[in-house]
Amino acid sequence: MNINKFFETAVEKQASDIHLIVGKPPILRINGQLSPIPKIEILNQLELEKFIFSLLTPNQKEKFIKRRDLDFSYETSDGSRFRVNILWEKDNVGLVARIISSDVPTMEEVGLPRVVYDMICARQGLVLVTGPTGCGKSTSLAAMINQINNERAVNIVTLEDPIEYIFKPEKSIIMQRQLGTDMISFQSALKHVVRQDPDVIMVGEMRDFETIAATLTLAETGHLVLATLHTYNSSQTIDRIVDVFPPFQQNQIRLQLSLSLNGVISQQLLPKKGGGRIATREVLINNPAIVNIIRENKIPQIKTAIQTSADEGMFTLQQDLRRLLKEGLVEKEVVEYYLQTLPKI
């Protein structure tokens, strides 16, 4: 058995992820649920090492053994693409791969609301896509980048770990840079990106203080910046950005963020009625009320400001969940469960 057979099966069954670990058969995540590939025996340490190391160049193998984790993209002979993470657990190797569609989705296909078009039409500012791991942040970002690519003649630079969707330049120039091969770090790439004449910059993930600081600076100096954070809603997103800075800088960062932020799209994926998954979202637009809330550090008021600004295109996750239920797109039990588990702020 070749490891590519596991990947092919994952694509055939329309899985989102595949897990390979010692002591288990290959496991697929389909519509959010884990299930083993039928009729495949449990993987042992030797064969799994052989499978995983067959994917790596000598340099990648050396990095993996030294660092104990490695992220990379992988493409099979039929053109299927995967975002791969390999790791060690209990002194055994393991692999988790995310299946990446070869077709870049449109904003309509991923269900992004019309107000997001206005956010990405801006010539500068910061647009954040947030949510837990596996909620489709990268897919939503890709749809936004592709929309810009199809409508505007601009220079787009993406900083990714690893490169997921491959964009075909239409009206825009697109330079896609991958961590580890095309750039040493996000911080280094962001420091030098201004020399590359960018109009639009996509930051795959705002991971740390340096990346967040550089991203904010770029957003207020004439660039449109699209980025992701692992936060559940708009309030948590603002707090996360501010809290990463030392206390003596936080007032300055609130001012900087209030001026540069275009909006926040927070999303989660739910089981869709009839099969598949569908995104539910919260959308914050940085209107004058939100600007004042951020500057004055009154973050708990954000939820109320969103609820009372529906005419501007804003809505909370709770409001969007009820919309999905009303439109018959999700089951009542699903909505009730998610309403109970959402953060209270």
Backbone torsions as a table, in degrees:
resi	resn	phi	psi	omega
1	MET	NA	132.2	178.7
2	ASN	-98.4	144.3	-178.9
3	ILE	-60.5	-28.5	178.0
4	ASN	-63.0	-25.9	176.9
5	LYS	-64.8	-38.5	176.5
6	PHE	-63.2	-44.1	179.7
7	PHE	-63.1	-42.1	179.4
8	GLU	-62.9	-40.3	178.5
9	THR	-63.5	-40.8	178.9
10	ALA	-60.7	-41.6	179.0
11	VAL	-67.3	-44.7	-179.4
12	GLU	-59.2	-39.0	-177.0
13	LYS	-88.8	6.1	178.1
14	GLN	56.3	42.6	175.9
15	ALA	-76.5	157.8	173.8
16	SER	-93.7	-29.6	-176.5
17	ASP	-145.0	158.3	171.4
18	ILE	-131.2	136.5	-179.4
19	HIS	-116.7	128.7	174.6
20	LEU	-122.6	114.0	177.8
21	ILE	-137.9	151.8	179.8
22	VAL	-64.0	136.3	177.0
23	GLY	90.4	2.0	178.6
24	LYS	-135.2	153.4	168.7
25	PRO	-72.4	164.9	175.2
26	PRO	-56.8	135.5	-175.3
27	ILE	-120.1	132.9	178.9
28	LEU	-106.8	147.6	169.4
29	ARG	-103.9	113.8	-178.2
30	ILE	-122.1	121.1	-176.6
31	ASN	52.7	37.7	176.3
32	GLY	86.7	-8.0	-177.1
33	GLN	-108.0	140.6	178.8
34	LEU	-87.8	135.0	176.0
35	SER	-152.9	139.1	-179.1
36	PRO	-71.1	152.4	172.5
37	ILE	-69.3	125.4	-177.2
38	PRO	-62.3	146.9	171.9
39	LYS	64.4	21.7	174.5
40	ILE	-111.9	130.1	-176.0
41	GLU	-73.3	165.0	177.0
42	ILE	-60.8	139.7	-179.3
43	LEU	-85.4	133.7	175.4
44	ASN	-101.1	171.1	-172.5
45	GLN	-60.8	-44.6	-174.9
46	LEU	-66.1	-45.5	-177.2
47	GLU	-71.0	-33.7	179.2
48	LEU	-69.1	-39.6	174.6
49	GLU	-59.0	-44.4	179.3
50	LYS	-60.7	-45.4	179.7
51	PHE	-59.4	-50.8	-173.3
52	ILE	-69.7	-44.5	-179.0
53	PHE	-66.9	-21.3	177.0
54	SER	-67.5	-18.7	-180.0
55	LEU	-84.6	-15.1	-166.8
56	LEU	-102.3	145.2	167.5
57	THR	-77.0	163.3	176.6
58	PRO	-54.8	-38.7	179.9
59	ASN	-66.9	-41.9	178.0
60	GLN	-64.4	-40.4	179.7
61	LYS	-62.4	-42.3	178.5
62	GLU	-62.9	-43.6	178.2
63	LYS	-62.5	-42.8	-178.1
64	PHE	-63.2	-45.6	-179.5
65	ILE	-64.6	-35.4	-178.6
66	LYS	-77.6	-44.4	-172.6
67	ARG	-93.1	-18.3	177.1
68	ARG	74.7	-2.2	172.6
69	ASP	-145.4	150.8	176.5
70	LEU	-155.0	134.1	173.5
71	ASP	-110.3	138.2	175.7
72	PHE	-161.0	164.0	175.0
73	SER	-100.7	152.1	-177.0
74	TYR	-141.8	139.9	179.7
75	GLU	-126.5	129.7	178.1
76	THR	-82.8	171.4	-175.7
77	SER	-63.8	-23.7	-180.0
78	ASP	-89.2	4.8	176.4
79	GLY	93.1	0.4	177.2
80	SER	-71.6	139.1	-175.9
81	ARG	-118.4	149.2	-175.5
82	PHE	-139.7	143.0	168.5
83	ARG	-97.7	115.7	-169.3
84	VAL	-112.4	135.0	168.1
85	ASN	-120.4	126.8	173.5
86	ILE	-114.3	148.6	-170.1
87	LEU	-151.1	170.7	171.7
88	TRP	-110.9	138.3	173.7
89	GLU	-146.0	127.3	-174.9
90	LYS	52.1	39.0	179.1
91	ASP	65.9	18.6	173.5
92	ASN	-115.9	155.9	176.0
93	VAL	-84.4	153.6	176.2
94	GLY	-146.1	164.4	-177.0
95	LEU	-143.4	138.2	169.7
96	VAL	-129.7	125.8	-178.3
97	ALA	-124.7	134.0	174.8
98	ARG	-97.8	127.3	179.2
99	ILE	-77.8	130.4	-178.7
100	ILE	-113.0	125.7	178.8
101	SER	-64.5	142.9	177.4
102	SER	-75.2	-18.8	179.2
103	ASP	-99.8	125.4	176.7
104	VAL	-72.4	124.9	-176.3
105	PRO	-73.1	158.9	173.2
106	THR	-88.5	165.7	178.0
107	MET	-64.6	-33.8	177.0
108	GLU	-65.4	-41.4	-177.6
109	GLU	-64.1	-33.3	179.2
110	VAL	-93.3	2.1	173.7
111	GLY	76.0	24.7	177.9
112	LEU	-70.8	133.1	-177.7
113	PRO	-69.1	158.8	-175.0
114	ARG	-57.0	-33.6	-176.4
115	VAL	-62.6	-24.2	178.6
116	VAL	-66.6	-30.3	175.8
117	TYR	-58.1	-41.6	180.0
118	ASP	-64.1	-38.1	179.1
119	MET	-60.5	-43.4	-174.7
120	ILE	-86.9	-7.3	173.8
121	CYS	-79.7	-15.3	180.0
122	ALA	-64.7	149.5	-179.8
123	ARG	-81.0	-19.6	178.3
124	GLN	-152.7	169.9	179.8
125	GLY	117.5	178.3	-173.6
126	LEU	-117.4	125.6	174.2
127	VAL	-115.6	122.2	-176.8
128	LEU	-111.1	133.6	172.0
129	VAL	-112.2	120.7	-173.0
130	THR	-126.6	165.2	178.4
131	GLY	150.1	172.2	-179.6
132	PRO	-71.0	169.5	176.5
133	THR	-57.4	136.1	175.9
134	GLY	80.2	18.4	-177.5
135	CYS	-98.6	5.7	177.0
136	GLY	91.3	19.8	179.9
137	LYS	-59.8	-46.8	-178.2
138	SER	-62.7	-37.0	179.6
139	THR	-67.0	-42.6	177.8
140	SER	-63.9	-42.7	177.6
141	LEU	-60.7	-43.6	-179.5
142	ALA	-60.9	-40.6	179.0
143	ALA	-63.1	-39.2	178.5
144	MET	-66.2	-45.4	179.3
145	ILE	-60.8	-42.3	-178.4
146	ASN	-67.1	-34.2	176.6
147	GLN	-62.6	-46.3	177.5
148	ILE	-60.8	-45.0	-179.2
149	ASN	-57.5	-37.2	-177.4
150	ASN	-81.7	-17.5	-173.3
151	GLU	-112.6	-24.9	-170.9
152	ARG	-131.0	145.5	175.7
153	ALA	-92.2	88.0	-178.6
154	VAL	-133.7	167.7	175.8
155	ASN	-98.8	116.5	-178.2
156	ILE	-108.4	127.7	174.8
157	VAL	-117.0	125.5	176.8
158	THR	-111.2	138.0	177.3
159	LEU	-116.2	113.2	-168.4
160	GLU	-133.3	156.5	178.0
161	ASP	-143.7	90.5	-9.6
162	PRO	-90.4	-176.0	173.0
163	ILE	-62.8	131.3	179.6
164	GLU	-106.6	-87.5	179.1
165	TYR	-73.0	137.7	174.9
166	ILE	-96.3	118.3	-178.4
167	PHE	-89.3	140.9	174.0
168	LYS	-100.4	114.7	-178.4
169	PRO	-57.4	131.6	175.9
170	GLU	-112.9	-93.3	175.4
171	LYS	-82.3	-24.4	-174.5
172	SER	-98.6	161.8	163.7
173	ILE	-89.2	135.6	177.4
174	ILE	-129.5	121.0	174.4
175	MET	-112.1	116.3	-179.6
176	GLN	-104.0	122.7	-175.9
177	ARG	-117.0	133.5	-175.3
178	GLN	-110.4	134.0	178.4
179	LEU	-61.7	133.8	177.2
180	GLY	95.2	-27.8	178.6
181	THR	-116.4	-41.3	-178.6
182	ASP	-105.1	-14.6	179.3
183	MET	-152.1	151.4	-178.3
184	ILE	-79.0	-40.6	-178.4
185	SER	-156.0	162.3	175.1
186	PHE	-62.0	-41.6	-178.2
187	GLN	-60.2	-45.7	-179.6
188	SER	-63.9	-43.5	-179.1
189	ALA	-64.7	-40.1	179.5
190	LEU	-67.9	-33.1	179.0
191	LYS	-64.0	-38.1	-174.0
192	HIS	-99.0	-7.6	-173.4
193	VAL	-64.1	-27.5	-179.6
194	VAL	-64.4	-22.5	177.8
195	ARG	-77.9	-6.5	-176.2
196	GLN	-101.4	14.8	175.9
197	ASP	53.0	50.8	-178.4
198	PRO	-83.2	148.7	167.5
199	ASP	-102.5	-38.8	-178.8
200	VAL	-127.4	133.2	179.4
201	ILE	-124.8	130.2	174.6
202	MET	-110.2	123.0	178.7
203	VAL	-106.5	112.4	-174.5
204	GLY	-53.8	-37.3	178.6
205	GLU	-159.9	130.7	173.8
206	MET	-85.7	94.9	-166.9
207	ARG	-92.2	-30.9	-168.9
208	ASP	-148.8	178.1	-177.7
209	PHE	-53.8	-49.4	-175.5
210	GLU	-64.0	-42.6	-179.1
211	THR	-66.6	-42.7	179.7
212	ILE	-64.4	-44.0	-179.9
213	ALA	-61.9	-45.1	-179.5
214	ALA	-66.5	-38.0	-180.0
215	THR	-64.1	-44.3	178.2
216	LEU	-61.7	-41.7	-179.9
217	THR	-63.4	-43.7	179.6
218	LEU	-62.9	-38.1	-177.7
219	ALA	-67.4	-25.2	-178.7
220	GLU	-101.8	6.3	-178.8
221	THR	-118.9	34.9	171.2
222	GLY	95.1	15.3	179.4
223	HIS	-121.0	147.2	169.9
224	LEU	-91.2	121.1	-176.5
225	VAL	-117.9	127.6	175.1
226	LEU	-112.2	131.9	-175.5
227	ALA	-150.6	168.8	178.8
228	THR	-123.4	155.8	173.5
229	LEU	-142.0	149.9	176.3
230	HIS	-89.9	71.3	176.8
231	THR	-130.9	158.1	-171.0
232	TYR	-90.2	-26.6	-178.4
233	ASN	-153.5	179.5	-175.2
234	SER	-64.3	-42.4	-179.5
235	SER	-60.6	-47.0	179.6
236	GLN	-63.6	-34.1	179.8
237	THR	-64.2	-47.5	179.2
238	ILE	-61.5	-45.9	179.6
239	ASP	-60.6	-42.9	-178.3
240	ARG	-61.7	-43.5	-179.3
241	ILE	-65.1	-47.0	-177.6
242	VAL	-67.4	-42.2	-173.8
243	ASP	-69.1	-18.1	-179.8
244	VAL	-73.1	-16.1	-179.9
245	PHE	-93.5	153.5	176.5
246	PRO	-63.8	152.9	-175.2
247	PRO	-51.8	-39.1	-176.5
248	PHE	-68.6	-14.5	179.9
249	GLN	-100.4	-10.3	-166.8
250	GLN	-67.4	-35.4	176.8
251	ASN	-63.4	-40.7	178.3
252	GLN	-64.0	-40.7	-178.6
253	ILE	-68.5	-37.9	176.5
254	ARG	-60.1	-42.8	178.1
255	LEU	-63.9	-47.0	-179.5
256	GLN	-60.2	-44.4	-179.2
257	LEU	-67.8	-39.8	-179.5
258	SER	-63.6	-30.4	-179.3
259	LEU	-84.6	-30.9	-172.0
260	SER	-99.0	-20.2	-175.2
261	LEU	-72.2	128.2	172.4
262	ASN	-90.2	-43.4	-179.2
263	GLY	178.9	167.9	178.6
264	VAL	-128.3	129.4	174.1
265	ILE	-115.4	109.8	178.7
266	SER	-102.7	134.0	-175.0
267	GLN	-142.2	157.3	172.4
268	GLN	-139.6	157.5	177.0
269	LEU	-104.3	133.0	-179.5
270	LEU	-117.9	156.1	171.2
271	PRO	-63.5	129.0	-179.4
272	LYS	-89.1	142.0	177.3
273	LYS	-59.8	125.2	-178.9
274	GLY	91.6	-1.0	177.8
275	GLY	114.7	155.2	-176.9
276	GLY	84.4	-169.1	179.5
277	ARG	-133.3	157.0	-178.7
278	ILE	-139.3	146.5	-178.5
279	ALA	-87.0	138.4	166.3
280	THR	-114.1	142.4	-170.5
281	ARG	-136.3	158.7	164.2
282	GLU	-116.8	136.1	-179.9
283	VAL	-123.5	123.9	174.4
284	LEU	-113.1	131.9	174.1
285	ILE	-112.4	137.5	-174.1
286	ASN	-82.4	77.0	177.6
287	ASN	-88.3	177.5	-177.7
288	PRO	-55.3	-36.1	179.2
289	ALA	-64.9	-42.9	179.1
290	ILE	-67.0	-39.7	177.1
291	VAL	-54.7	-47.8	-179.4
292	ASN	-65.9	-39.4	179.3
293	ILE	-61.6	-43.7	-179.5
294	ILE	-66.7	-47.2	-177.6
295	ARG	-61.3	-40.1	-175.4
296	GLU	-90.9	4.7	176.7
297	ASN	58.3	45.5	177.8
298	LYS	-111.3	53.2	-171.3
299	ILE	-57.3	-37.1	178.3
300	PRO	-58.4	-16.6	-179.9
301	GLN	-82.6	-6.8	-176.6
302	ILE	-61.2	-43.7	-177.5
303	LYS	-59.1	-44.6	178.8
304	THR	-64.3	-39.8	179.6
305	ALA	-63.1	-38.3	177.6
306	ILE	-66.1	-45.4	-177.4
307	GLN	-62.1	-32.6	-176.4
308	THR	-93.8	7.0	-178.1
309	SER	-121.4	34.0	-178.3
310	ALA	-61.2	-32.0	-178.4
311	ASP	-67.0	-15.9	177.4
312	GLU	-94.7	-3.3	178.8
313	GLY	101.7	6.2	178.7
314	MET	-85.5	151.2	172.4
315	PHE	-161.9	153.7	179.2
316	THR	-90.1	167.7	175.1
317	LEU	-60.2	-40.2	179.5
318	GLN	-60.9	-43.7	179.3
319	GLN	-65.2	-38.6	-179.0
320	ASP	-71.5	-35.6	175.7
321	LEU	-60.8	-42.1	179.4
322	ARG	-68.2	-32.7	175.3
323	ARG	-64.0	-45.8	179.7
324	LEU	-60.3	-39.2	178.3
325	LEU	-66.1	-44.6	-178.8
326	LYS	-62.1	-35.0	-179.2
327	GLU	-84.3	0.3	177.3
328	GLY	73.3	25.1	-177.0
329	LEU	-92.7	-19.2	178.3
330	VAL	-137.8	160.0	178.7
331	GLU	-79.8	153.3	-179.9
332	LYS	-59.1	-39.7	-178.8
333	GLU	-63.1	-35.5	178.9
334	VAL	-65.2	-46.7	179.9
335	VAL	-62.3	-44.5	179.9
336	GLU	-60.9	-41.7	179.7
337	TYR	-63.5	-46.7	-177.6
338	TYR	-70.2	-33.4	176.1
339	LEU	-62.3	-35.4	179.8
340	GLN	-72.9	-28.5	-173.5
341	THR	-97.1	-7.3	-179.6
342	LEU	-68.2	146.3	174.2
343	PRO	-57.1	148.2	-174.6
344	LYS	-76.9	-19.8	179.6
345	ILE	-95.0	NA	NA
